[in-house]
Amino acid sequence: FFYCVFGLNNKSLKTSLPKQIKIKESIYELCKLQKNSISMIENRIYVLIEIKKHETTEISKIAVAYIVSVNQNSVQIWCSMYIS
């Protein structure tokens, strides 16, 4: 009934896959960078580590933000900075 009234089908309810970022550095290199960086940069590198850990399973930026305990907009900005 709900689908008929509102004109929805199963395809319209599916969400798109998150845009994946290819992290060039290894997790080991990122951990070394994280240890030697200032506290402001530590969370940014932690985001990259989490994305690298979930490279095969495709984790969303919202999930990464939850794991790192930062705002999802910050994760988006940091990922854009990493790409450029």
PDB file of N, CA, C and O in Angstrom, chain B, residues numbered from 101:
ATOM      1  N   PHE B 101       0.819  -1.198   0.000  1.00  0.00           N
ATOM      2  CA  PHE B 101       0.000   0.000   0.000  1.00  0.00           C
ATOM      3  C   PHE B 101       0.860   1.258   0.000  1.00  0.00           C
ATOM      4  O   PHE B 101       0.636   2.168  -0.798  1.00  0.00           O
ATOM      5  N   PHE B 102       1.837   1.309   0.889  1.00  0.00           N
ATOM      6  CA  PHE B 102       2.708   2.479   1.008  1.00  0.00           C
ATOM      7  C   PHE B 102       3.407   2.780  -0.317  1.00  0.00           C
ATOM      8  O   PHE B 102       3.526   3.936  -0.724  1.00  0.00           O
ATOM      9  N   TYR B 103       3.868   1.717  -0.982  1.00  0.00           N
ATOM     10  CA  TYR B 103       4.576   1.908  -2.242  1.00  0.00           C
ATOM     11  C   TYR B 103       3.648   2.430  -3.332  1.00  0.00           C
ATOM     12  O   TYR B 103       4.052   3.252  -4.154  1.00  0.00           O
ATOM     13  N   CYS B 104       2.414   1.956  -3.339  1.00  0.00           N
ATOM     14  CA  CYS B 104       1.454   2.399  -4.360  1.00  0.00           C
ATOM     15  C   CYS B 104       1.054   3.856  -4.156  1.00  0.00           C
ATOM     16  O   CYS B 104       0.993   4.620  -5.119  1.00  0.00           O
ATOM     17  N   VAL B 105       0.783   4.244  -2.926  1.00  0.00           N
ATOM     18  CA  VAL B 105       0.317   5.598  -2.635  1.00  0.00           C
ATOM     19  C   VAL B 105       1.398   6.633  -2.931  1.00  0.00           C
ATOM     20  O   VAL B 105       1.116   7.675  -3.524  1.00  0.00           O
ATOM     21  N   PHE B 106       2.618   6.354  -2.525  1.00  0.00           N
ATOM     22  CA  PHE B 106       3.685   7.335  -2.676  1.00  0.00           C
ATOM     23  C   PHE B 106       4.526   7.133  -3.934  1.00  0.00           C
ATOM     24  O   PHE B 106       5.463   7.894  -4.175  1.00  0.00           O
ATOM     25  N   GLY B 107       4.210   6.133  -4.728  1.00  0.00           N
ATOM     26  CA  GLY B 107       4.922   5.908  -5.977  1.00  0.00           C
ATOM     27  C   GLY B 107       6.356   5.465  -5.794  1.00  0.00           C
ATOM     28  O   GLY B 107       7.220   5.783  -6.611  1.00  0.00           O
ATOM     29  N   LEU B 108       6.612   4.735  -4.728  1.00  0.00           N
ATOM     30  CA  LEU B 108       7.967   4.266  -4.458  1.00  0.00           C
ATOM     31  C   LEU B 108       8.114   2.821  -4.901  1.00  0.00           C
ATOM     32  O   LEU B 108       7.144   2.063  -4.915  1.00  0.00           O
ATOM     33  N   ASN B 109       9.304   2.456  -5.253  1.00  0.00           N
ATOM     34  CA  ASN B 109       9.602   1.056  -5.510  1.00  0.00           C
ATOM     35  C   ASN B 109      10.871   0.694  -4.749  1.00  0.00           C
ATOM     36  O   ASN B 109      11.490   1.548  -4.115  1.00  0.00           O
ATOM     37  N   ASN B 110      11.246  -0.557  -4.816  1.00  0.00           N
ATOM     38  CA  ASN B 110      12.419  -1.007  -4.059  1.00  0.00           C
ATOM     39  C   ASN B 110      13.695  -0.308  -4.503  1.00  0.00           C
ATOM     40  O   ASN B 110      14.583  -0.070  -3.684  1.00  0.00           O
ATOM     41  N   LYS B 111      13.802   0.027  -5.789  1.00  0.00           N
ATOM     42  CA  LYS B 111      15.016   0.667  -6.288  1.00  0.00           C
ATOM     43  C   LYS B 111      15.201   2.060  -5.701  1.00  0.00           C
ATOM     44  O   LYS B 111      16.332   2.488  -5.469  1.00  0.00           O
ATOM     45  N   SER B 112      14.105   2.770  -5.458  1.00  0.00           N
ATOM     46  CA  SER B 112      14.232   4.130  -4.940  1.00  0.00           C
ATOM     47  C   SER B 112      14.624   4.153  -3.464  1.00  0.00           C
ATOM     48  O   SER B 112      15.042   5.194  -2.958  1.00  0.00           O
ATOM     49  N   LEU B 113      14.498   3.039  -2.774  1.00  0.00           N
ATOM     50  CA  LEU B 113      14.831   2.987  -1.354  1.00  0.00           C
ATOM     51  C   LEU B 113      16.292   2.618  -1.100  1.00  0.00           C
ATOM     52  O   LEU B 113      16.780   2.758   0.021  1.00  0.00           O
ATOM     53  N   LYS B 114      16.987   2.154  -2.124  1.00  0.00           N
ATOM     54  CA  LYS B 114      18.385   1.769  -1.951  1.00  0.00           C
ATOM     55  C   LYS B 114      19.261   3.010  -1.916  1.00  0.00           C
ATOM     56  O   LYS B 114      19.024   3.976  -2.642  1.00  0.00           O
ATOM     57  N   THR B 115      20.274   2.970  -1.064  1.00  0.00           N
ATOM     58  CA  THR B 115      21.202   4.095  -0.980  1.00  0.00           C
ATOM     59  C   THR B 115      22.399   3.835  -1.886  1.00  0.00           C
ATOM     60  O   THR B 115      22.702   2.689  -2.218  1.00  0.00           O
ATOM     61  N   SER B 116      23.057   4.879  -2.271  1.00  0.00           N
ATOM     62  CA  SER B 116      24.231   4.731  -3.128  1.00  0.00           C
ATOM     63  C   SER B 116      25.445   4.351  -2.287  1.00  0.00           C
ATOM     64  O   SER B 116      25.489   4.600  -1.082  1.00  0.00           O
ATOM     65  N   LEU B 117      26.411   3.753  -2.937  1.00  0.00           N
ATOM     66  CA  LEU B 117      27.637   3.372  -2.245  1.00  0.00           C
ATOM     67  C   LEU B 117      28.480   4.605  -1.965  1.00  0.00           C
ATOM     68  O   LEU B 117      28.460   5.558  -2.744  1.00  0.00           O
ATOM     69  N   PRO B 118      29.216   4.600  -0.869  1.00  0.00           N
ATOM     70  CA  PRO B 118      30.061   5.761  -0.561  1.00  0.00           C
ATOM     71  C   PRO B 118      31.212   5.874  -1.551  1.00  0.00           C
ATOM     72  O   PRO B 118      31.706   4.869  -2.061  1.00  0.00           O
ATOM     73  N   LYS B 119      31.631   7.097  -1.815  1.00  0.00           N
ATOM     74  CA  LYS B 119      32.776   7.325  -2.688  1.00  0.00           C
ATOM     75  C   LYS B 119      34.027   6.902  -1.937  1.00  0.00           C
ATOM     76  O   LYS B 119      34.323   7.420  -0.861  1.00  0.00           O
ATOM     77  N   GLN B 120      34.748   5.970  -2.504  1.00  0.00           N
ATOM     78  CA  GLN B 120      35.930   5.451  -1.834  1.00  0.00           C
ATOM     79  C   GLN B 120      37.160   6.288  -2.153  1.00  0.00           C
ATOM     80  O   GLN B 120      37.323   6.787  -3.266  1.00  0.00           O
ATOM     81  N   ILE B 121      38.002   6.426  -1.172  1.00  0.00           N
ATOM     82  CA  ILE B 121      39.247   7.169  -1.293  1.00  0.00           C
ATOM     83  C   ILE B 121      40.383   6.158  -1.263  1.00  0.00           C
ATOM     84  O   ILE B 121      40.431   5.293  -0.389  1.00  0.00           O
ATOM     85  N   LYS B 122      41.280   6.269  -2.205  1.00  0.00           N
ATOM     86  CA  LYS B 122      42.437   5.381  -2.255  1.00  0.00           C
ATOM     87  C   LYS B 122      43.558   6.004  -1.429  1.00  0.00           C
ATOM     88  O   LYS B 122      44.104   7.047  -1.790  1.00  0.00           O
ATOM     89  N   ILE B 123      43.895   5.354  -0.318  1.00  0.00           N
ATOM     90  CA  ILE B 123      44.969   5.814   0.561  1.00  0.00           C
ATOM     91  C   ILE B 123      46.273   5.188   0.066  1.00  0.00           C
ATOM     92  O   ILE B 123      46.393   3.964   0.001  1.00  0.00           O
ATOM     93  N   LYS B 124      47.236   6.019  -0.278  1.00  0.00           N
ATOM     94  CA  LYS B 124      48.492   5.540  -0.865  1.00  0.00           C
ATOM     95  C   LYS B 124      49.419   4.926   0.173  1.00  0.00           C
ATOM     96  O   LYS B 124      50.104   3.942  -0.108  1.00  0.00           O
ATOM     97  N   GLU B 125      49.444   5.496   1.362  1.00  0.00           N
ATOM     98  CA  GLU B 125      50.360   5.040   2.409  1.00  0.00           C
ATOM     99  C   GLU B 125      49.849   3.747   3.053  1.00  0.00           C
ATOM    100  O   GLU B 125      48.653   3.456   3.036  1.00  0.00           O
ATOM    101  N   SER B 126      50.780   2.986   3.618  1.00  0.00           N
ATOM    102  CA  SER B 126      50.391   1.783   4.353  1.00  0.00           C
ATOM    103  C   SER B 126      49.933   2.180   5.759  1.00  0.00           C
ATOM    104  O   SER B 126      50.168   3.301   6.210  1.00  0.00           O
ATOM    105  N   ILE B 127      49.284   1.251   6.429  1.00  0.00           N
ATOM    106  CA  ILE B 127      48.834   1.510   7.798  1.00  0.00           C
ATOM    107  C   ILE B 127      50.044   1.744   8.707  1.00  0.00           C
ATOM    108  O   ILE B 127      49.995   2.586   9.603  1.00  0.00           O
ATOM    109  N   TYR B 128      51.110   1.010   8.477  1.00  0.00           N
ATOM    110  CA  TYR B 128      52.333   1.189   9.265  1.00  0.00           C
ATOM    111  C   TYR B 128      52.876   2.610   9.118  1.00  0.00           C
ATOM    112  O   TYR B 128      53.231   3.248  10.109  1.00  0.00           O
ATOM    113  N   GLU B 129      52.940   3.100   7.886  1.00  0.00           N
ATOM    114  CA  GLU B 129      53.432   4.466   7.651  1.00  0.00           C
ATOM    115  C   GLU B 129      52.526   5.503   8.303  1.00  0.00           C
ATOM    116  O   GLU B 129      53.003   6.482   8.877  1.00  0.00           O
ATOM    117  N   LEU B 130      51.224   5.282   8.212  1.00  0.00           N
ATOM    118  CA  LEU B 130      50.274   6.221   8.818  1.00  0.00           C
ATOM    119  C   LEU B 130      50.408   6.240  10.339  1.00  0.00           C
ATOM    120  O   LEU B 130      50.324   7.299  10.960  1.00  0.00           O
ATOM    121  N   CYS B 131      50.617   5.070  10.936  1.00  0.00           N
ATOM    122  CA  CYS B 131      50.794   5.013  12.396  1.00  0.00           C
ATOM    123  C   CYS B 131      52.063   5.742  12.828  1.00  0.00           C
ATOM    124  O   CYS B 131      52.071   6.427  13.851  1.00  0.00           O
ATOM    125  N   LYS B 132      53.129   5.597  12.055  1.00  0.00           N
ATOM    126  CA  LYS B 132      54.362   6.329  12.363  1.00  0.00           C
ATOM    127  C   LYS B 132      54.132   7.830  12.262  1.00  0.00           C
ATOM    128  O   LYS B 132      54.587   8.588  13.119  1.00  0.00           O
ATOM    129  N   LEU B 133      53.431   8.262  11.222  1.00  0.00           N
ATOM    130  CA  LEU B 133      53.119   9.685  11.070  1.00  0.00           C
ATOM    131  C   LEU B 133      52.271  10.191  12.227  1.00  0.00           C
ATOM    132  O   LEU B 133      52.473  11.296  12.729  1.00  0.00           O
ATOM    133  N   GLN B 134      51.319   9.364  12.641  1.00  0.00           N
ATOM    134  CA  GLN B 134      50.416   9.762  13.725  1.00  0.00           C
ATOM    135  C   GLN B 134      51.180   9.967  15.029  1.00  0.00           C
ATOM    136  O   GLN B 134      50.902  10.910  15.770  1.00  0.00           O
ATOM    137  N   LYS B 135      52.133   9.098  15.312  1.00  0.00           N
ATOM    138  CA  LYS B 135      52.909   9.216  16.549  1.00  0.00           C
ATOM    139  C   LYS B 135      53.777  10.470  16.568  1.00  0.00           C
ATOM    140  O   LYS B 135      54.018  11.051  17.626  1.00  0.00           O
ATOM    141  N   ASN B 136      54.240  10.880  15.398  1.00  0.00           N
ATOM    142  CA  ASN B 136      55.146  12.028  15.316  1.00  0.00           C
ATOM    143  C   ASN B 136      54.431  13.344  15.042  1.00  0.00           C
ATOM    144  O   ASN B 136      55.086  14.375  14.889  1.00  0.00           O
ATOM    145  N   SER B 137      53.114  13.333  14.979  1.00  0.00           N
ATOM    146  CA  SER B 137      52.385  14.555  14.625  1.00  0.00           C
ATOM    147  C   SER B 137      51.798  15.231  15.862  1.00  0.00           C
ATOM    148  O   SER B 137      51.710  14.641  16.939  1.00  0.00           O
ATOM    149  N   ILE B 138      51.404  16.474  15.672  1.00  0.00           N
ATOM    150  CA  ILE B 138      50.762  17.216  16.761  1.00  0.00           C
ATOM    151  C   ILE B 138      49.329  16.723  16.928  1.00  0.00           C
ATOM    152  O   ILE B 138      48.794  16.054  16.043  1.00  0.00           O
ATOM    153  N   SER B 139      48.717  17.045  18.042  1.00  0.00           N
ATOM    154  CA  SER B 139      47.393  16.504  18.373  1.00  0.00           C
ATOM    155  C   SER B 139      46.318  16.900  17.364  1.00  0.00           C
ATOM    156  O   SER B 139      45.376  16.140  17.141  1.00  0.00           O
ATOM    157  N   MET B 140      46.445  18.074  16.753  1.00  0.00           N
ATOM    158  CA  MET B 140      45.451  18.509  15.779  1.00  0.00           C
ATOM    159  C   MET B 140      45.443  17.602  14.542  1.00  0.00           C
ATOM    160  O   MET B 140      44.398  17.397  13.926  1.00  0.00           O
ATOM    161  N   ILE B 141      46.595  17.070  14.190  1.00  0.00           N
ATOM    162  CA  ILE B 141      46.727  16.241  12.994  1.00  0.00           C
ATOM    163  C   ILE B 141      46.447  14.768  13.293  1.00  0.00           C
ATOM    164  O   ILE B 141      46.141  14.004  12.378  1.00  0.00           O
ATOM    165  N   GLU B 142      46.547  14.360  14.552  1.00  0.00           N
ATOM    166  CA  GLU B 142      46.374  12.953  14.914  1.00  0.00           C
ATOM    167  C   GLU B 142      45.035  12.392  14.456  1.00  0.00           C
ATOM    168  O   GLU B 142      44.987  11.299  13.892  1.00  0.00           O
ATOM    169  N   ASN B 143      43.939  13.126  14.690  1.00  0.00           N
ATOM    170  CA  ASN B 143      42.623  12.640  14.280  1.00  0.00           C
ATOM    171  C   ASN B 143      42.503  12.536  12.768  1.00  0.00           C
ATOM    172  O   ASN B 143      41.843  11.629  12.261  1.00  0.00           O
ATOM    173  N   ARG B 144      43.125  13.445  12.050  1.00  0.00           N
ATOM    174  CA  ARG B 144      43.083  13.392  10.586  1.00  0.00           C
ATOM    175  C   ARG B 144      43.769  12.130  10.077  1.00  0.00           C
ATOM    176  O   ARG B 144      43.284  11.477   9.153  1.00  0.00           O
ATOM    177  N   ILE B 145      44.893  11.798  10.684  1.00  0.00           N
ATOM    178  CA  ILE B 145      45.605  10.585  10.285  1.00  0.00           C
ATOM    179  C   ILE B 145      44.832   9.351  10.736  1.00  0.00           C
ATOM    180  O   ILE B 145      44.826   8.334  10.044  1.00  0.00           O
ATOM    181  N   TYR B 146      44.184   9.437  11.890  1.00  0.00           N
ATOM    182  CA  TYR B 146      43.350   8.335  12.377  1.00  0.00           C
ATOM    183  C   TYR B 146      42.216   8.046  11.388  1.00  0.00           C
ATOM    184  O   TYR B 146      41.866   6.886  11.169  1.00  0.00           O
ATOM    185  N   VAL B 147      41.646   9.087  10.798  1.00  0.00           N
ATOM    186  CA  VAL B 147      40.609   8.918   9.772  1.00  0.00           C
ATOM    187  C   VAL B 147      41.185   8.148   8.587  1.00  0.00           C
ATOM    188  O   VAL B 147      40.550   7.224   8.080  1.00  0.00           O
ATOM    189  N   LEU B 148      42.377   8.522   8.147  1.00  0.00           N
ATOM    190  CA  LEU B 148      43.008   7.824   7.022  1.00  0.00           C
ATOM    191  C   LEU B 148      43.290   6.363   7.362  1.00  0.00           C
ATOM    192  O   LEU B 148      43.135   5.485   6.514  1.00  0.00           O
ATOM    193  N   ILE B 149      43.701   6.106   8.596  1.00  0.00           N
ATOM    194  CA  ILE B 149      43.962   4.727   9.029  1.00  0.00           C
ATOM    195  C   ILE B 149      42.682   3.902   8.970  1.00  0.00           C
ATOM    196  O   ILE B 149      42.693   2.771   8.484  1.00  0.00           O
ATOM    197  N   GLU B 150      41.579   4.464   9.463  1.00  0.00           N
ATOM    198  CA  GLU B 150      40.308   3.730   9.448  1.00  0.00           C
ATOM    199  C   GLU B 150      39.823   3.475   8.026  1.00  0.00           C
ATOM    200  O   GLU B 150      39.299   2.401   7.731  1.00  0.00           O
ATOM    201  N   ILE B 151      39.993   4.448   7.153  1.00  0.00           N
ATOM    202  CA  ILE B 151      39.601   4.247   5.750  1.00  0.00           C
ATOM    203  C   ILE B 151      40.464   3.157   5.126  1.00  0.00           C
ATOM    204  O   ILE B 151      39.961   2.316   4.381  1.00  0.00           O
ATOM    205  N   LYS B 152      41.750   3.167   5.421  1.00  0.00           N
ATOM    206  CA  LYS B 152      42.668   2.157   4.889  1.00  0.00           C
ATOM    207  C   LYS B 152      42.320   0.768   5.423  1.00  0.00           C
ATOM    208  O   LYS B 152      42.381  -0.209   4.677  1.00  0.00           O
ATOM    209  N   LYS B 153      41.954   0.667   6.704  1.00  0.00           N
ATOM    210  CA  LYS B 153      41.573  -0.622   7.297  1.00  0.00           C
ATOM    211  C   LYS B 153      40.362  -1.220   6.598  1.00  0.00           C
ATOM    212  O   LYS B 153      40.272  -2.435   6.425  1.00  0.00           O
ATOM    213  N   HIS B 154      39.434  -0.363   6.199  1.00  0.00           N
ATOM    214  CA  HIS B 154      38.188  -0.821   5.592  1.00  0.00           C
ATOM    215  C   HIS B 154      38.194  -0.644   4.075  1.00  0.00           C
ATOM    216  O   HIS B 154      37.143  -0.471   3.458  1.00  0.00           O
ATOM    217  N   GLU B 155      39.365  -0.689   3.493  1.00  0.00           N
ATOM    218  CA  GLU B 155      39.499  -0.459   2.056  1.00  0.00           C
ATOM    219  C   GLU B 155      38.701  -1.469   1.233  1.00  0.00           C
ATOM    220  O   GLU B 155      38.109  -1.104   0.217  1.00  0.00           O
ATOM    221  N   THR B 156      38.677  -2.720   1.654  1.00  0.00           N
ATOM    222  CA  THR B 156      37.973  -3.746   0.883  1.00  0.00           C
ATOM    223  C   THR B 156      36.482  -3.780   1.186  1.00  0.00           C
ATOM    224  O   THR B 156      35.694  -4.226   0.351  1.00  0.00           O
ATOM    225  N   THR B 157      36.084  -3.318   2.362  1.00  0.00           N
ATOM    226  CA  THR B 157      34.670  -3.386   2.740  1.00  0.00           C
ATOM    227  C   THR B 157      33.910  -2.093   2.502  1.00  0.00           C
ATOM    228  O   THR B 157      32.698  -2.052   2.715  1.00  0.00           O
ATOM    229  N   GLU B 158      34.582  -1.040   2.069  1.00  0.00           N
ATOM    230  CA  GLU B 158      33.957   0.251   1.755  1.00  0.00           C
ATOM    231  C   GLU B 158      33.163   0.828   2.927  1.00  0.00           C
ATOM    232  O   GLU B 158      31.951   0.633   3.019  1.00  0.00           O
ATOM    233  N   ILE B 159      33.834   1.516   3.793  1.00  0.00           N
ATOM    234  CA  ILE B 159      33.198   2.160   4.944  1.00  0.00           C
ATOM    235  C   ILE B 159      32.782   3.586   4.573  1.00  0.00           C
ATOM    236  O   ILE B 159      33.477   4.262   3.813  1.00  0.00           O
ATOM    237  N   SER B 160      31.664   4.032   5.104  1.00  0.00           N
ATOM    238  CA  SER B 160      31.197   5.390   4.811  1.00  0.00           C
ATOM    239  C   SER B 160      31.919   6.403   5.694  1.00  0.00           C
ATOM    240  O   SER B 160      32.491   6.056   6.727  1.00  0.00           O
ATOM    241  N   LYS B 161      31.879   7.645   5.269  1.00  0.00           N
ATOM    242  CA  LYS B 161      32.519   8.708   6.047  1.00  0.00           C
ATOM    243  C   LYS B 161      31.787   8.933   7.370  1.00  0.00           C
ATOM    244  O   LYS B 161      32.398   9.333   8.360  1.00  0.00           O
ATOM    245  N   ILE B 162      30.492   8.677   7.385  1.00  0.00           N
ATOM    246  CA  ILE B 162      29.712   8.807   8.621  1.00  0.00           C
ATOM    247  C   ILE B 162      30.177   7.765   9.637  1.00  0.00           C
ATOM    248  O   ILE B 162      30.323   8.067  10.822  1.00  0.00           O
ATOM    249  N   ALA B 163      30.406   6.544   9.171  1.00  0.00           N
ATOM    250  CA  ALA B 163      30.884   5.485  10.064  1.00  0.00           C
ATOM    251  C   ALA B 163      32.291   5.790  10.576  1.00  0.00           C
ATOM    252  O   ALA B 163      32.600   5.548  11.742  1.00  0.00           O
ATOM    253  N   VAL B 164      33.134   6.320   9.700  1.00  0.00           N
ATOM    254  CA  VAL B 164      34.488   6.706  10.118  1.00  0.00           C
ATOM    255  C   VAL B 164      34.407   7.798  11.174  1.00  0.00           C
ATOM    256  O   VAL B 164      35.131   7.759  12.168  1.00  0.00           O
ATOM    257  N   ALA B 165      33.530   8.768  10.962  1.00  0.00           N
ATOM    258  CA  ALA B 165      33.363   9.859  11.930  1.00  0.00           C
ATOM    259  C   ALA B 165      32.927   9.311  13.282  1.00  0.00           C
ATOM    260  O   ALA B 165      33.381   9.785  14.324  1.00  0.00           O
ATOM    261  N   TYR B 166      32.048   8.318  13.268  1.00  0.00           N
ATOM    262  CA  TYR B 166      31.583   7.701  14.514  1.00  0.00           C
ATOM    263  C   TYR B 166      32.737   6.988  15.227  1.00  0.00           C
ATOM    264  O   TYR B 166      32.882   7.103  16.444  1.00  0.00           O
ATOM    265  N   ILE B 167      33.554   6.254  14.470  1.00  0.00           N
ATOM    266  CA  ILE B 167      34.679   5.516  15.056  1.00  0.00           C
ATOM    267  C   ILE B 167      35.703   6.472  15.664  1.00  0.00           C
ATOM    268  O   ILE B 167      36.207   6.237  16.762  1.00  0.00           O
ATOM    269  N   VAL B 168      36.006   7.552  14.942  1.00  0.00           N
ATOM    270  CA  VAL B 168      37.029   8.499  15.381  1.00  0.00           C
ATOM    271  C   VAL B 168      36.474   9.505  16.392  1.00  0.00           C
ATOM    272  O   VAL B 168      37.237  10.208  17.053  1.00  0.00           O
ATOM    273  N   SER B 169      35.163   9.571  16.510  1.00  0.00           N
ATOM    274  CA  SER B 169      34.471  10.501  17.420  1.00  0.00           C
ATOM    275  C   SER B 169      34.682  11.959  17.021  1.00  0.00           C
ATOM    276  O   SER B 169      35.014  12.810  17.847  1.00  0.00           O
ATOM    277  N   VAL B 170      34.481  12.220  15.732  1.00  0.00           N
ATOM    278  CA  VAL B 170      34.528  13.588  15.220  1.00  0.00           C
ATOM    279  C   VAL B 170      33.286  13.822  14.366  1.00  0.00           C
ATOM    280  O   VAL B 170      32.553  12.885  14.052  1.00  0.00           O
ATOM    281  N   ASN B 171      33.059  15.063  13.998  1.00  0.00           N
ATOM    282  CA  ASN B 171      31.922  15.418  13.166  1.00  0.00           C
ATOM    283  C   ASN B 171      32.132  14.893  11.749  1.00  0.00           C
ATOM    284  O   ASN B 171      33.248  14.910  11.229  1.00  0.00           O
ATOM    285  N   GLN B 172      31.048  14.426  11.131  1.00  0.00           N
ATOM    286  CA  GLN B 172      31.156  13.876   9.778  1.00  0.00           C
ATOM    287  C   GLN B 172      31.568  14.929   8.750  1.00  0.00           C
ATOM    288  O   GLN B 172      32.185  14.597   7.738  1.00  0.00           O
ATOM    289  N   ASN B 173      31.234  16.189   9.000  1.00  0.00           N
ATOM    290  CA  ASN B 173      31.665  17.258   8.096  1.00  0.00           C
ATOM    291  C   ASN B 173      33.181  17.431   8.147  1.00  0.00           C
ATOM    292  O   ASN B 173      33.811  17.739   7.136  1.00  0.00           O
ATOM    293  N   SER B 174      33.756  17.234   9.317  1.00  0.00           N
ATOM    294  CA  SER B 174      35.213  17.301   9.445  1.00  0.00           C
ATOM    295  C   SER B 174      35.869  16.191   8.630  1.00  0.00           C
ATOM    296  O   SER B 174      36.876  16.418   7.958  1.00  0.00           O
ATOM    297  N   VAL B 175      35.301  15.004   8.691  1.00  0.00           N
ATOM    298  CA  VAL B 175      35.843  13.883   7.919  1.00  0.00           C
ATOM    299  C   VAL B 175      35.778  14.199   6.430  1.00  0.00           C
ATOM    300  O   VAL B 175      36.725  13.929   5.692  1.00  0.00           O
ATOM    301  N   GLN B 176      34.668  14.768   5.993  1.00  0.00           N
ATOM    302  CA  GLN B 176      34.517  15.131   4.581  1.00  0.00           C
ATOM    303  C   GLN B 176      35.581  16.146   4.164  1.00  0.00           C
ATOM    304  O   GLN B 176      36.197  16.005   3.108  1.00  0.00           O
ATOM    305  N   ILE B 177      35.791  17.151   4.980  1.00  0.00           N
ATOM    306  CA  ILE B 177      36.790  18.187   4.675  1.00  0.00           C
ATOM    307  C   ILE B 177      38.192  17.580   4.650  1.00  0.00           C
ATOM    308  O   ILE B 177      38.977  17.865   3.745  1.00  0.00           O
ATOM    309  N   TRP B 178      38.507  16.743   5.641  1.00  0.00           N
ATOM    310  CA  TRP B 178      39.836  16.146   5.707  1.00  0.00           C
ATOM    311  C   TRP B 178      40.092  15.233   4.511  1.00  0.00           C
ATOM    312  O   TRP B 178      41.198  15.209   3.971  1.00  0.00           O
ATOM    313  N   CYS B 179      39.073  14.483   4.097  1.00  0.00           N
ATOM    314  CA  CYS B 179      39.231  13.605   2.934  1.00  0.00           C
ATOM    315  C   CYS B 179      39.449  14.425   1.666  1.00  0.00           C
ATOM    316  O   CYS B 179      40.261  14.058   0.816  1.00  0.00           O
ATOM    317  N   SER B 180      38.734  15.519   1.541  1.00  0.00           N
ATOM    318  CA  SER B 180      38.930  16.407   0.384  1.00  0.00           C
ATOM    319  C   SER B 180      40.338  16.988   0.385  1.00  0.00           C
ATOM    320  O   SER B 180      40.965  17.113  -0.668  1.00  0.00           O
ATOM    321  N   MET B 181      40.830  17.341   1.562  1.00  0.00           N
ATOM    322  CA  MET B 181      42.190  17.868   1.670  1.00  0.00           C
ATOM    323  C   MET B 181      43.212  16.797   1.290  1.00  0.00           C
ATOM    324  O   MET B 181      44.219  17.104   0.653  1.00  0.00           O
ATOM    325  N   TYR B 182      42.963  15.550   1.673  1.00  0.00           N
ATOM    326  CA  TYR B 182      43.891  14.465   1.355  1.00  0.00           C
ATOM    327  C   TYR B 182      43.932  14.213  -0.151  1.00  0.00           C
ATOM    328  O   TYR B 182      44.999  13.976  -0.718  1.00  0.00           O
ATOM    329  N   ILE B 183      42.774  14.265  -0.791  1.00  0.00           N
ATOM    330  CA  ILE B 183      42.703  14.009  -2.230  1.00  0.00           C
ATOM    331  C   ILE B 183      43.448  15.082  -3.016  1.00  0.00           C
ATOM    332  O   ILE B 183      44.133  14.781  -3.993  1.00  0.00           O
ATOM    333  N   SER B 184      43.310  16.338  -2.583  1.00  0.00           N
ATOM    334  CA  SER B 184      43.935  17.438  -3.348  1.00  0.00           C
ATOM    335  C   SER B 184      45.384  17.681  -3.000  1.00  0.00           C
ATOM    336  O   SER B 184      46.014  18.572  -3.570  1.00  0.00           O
TER     337      SER B 184
END
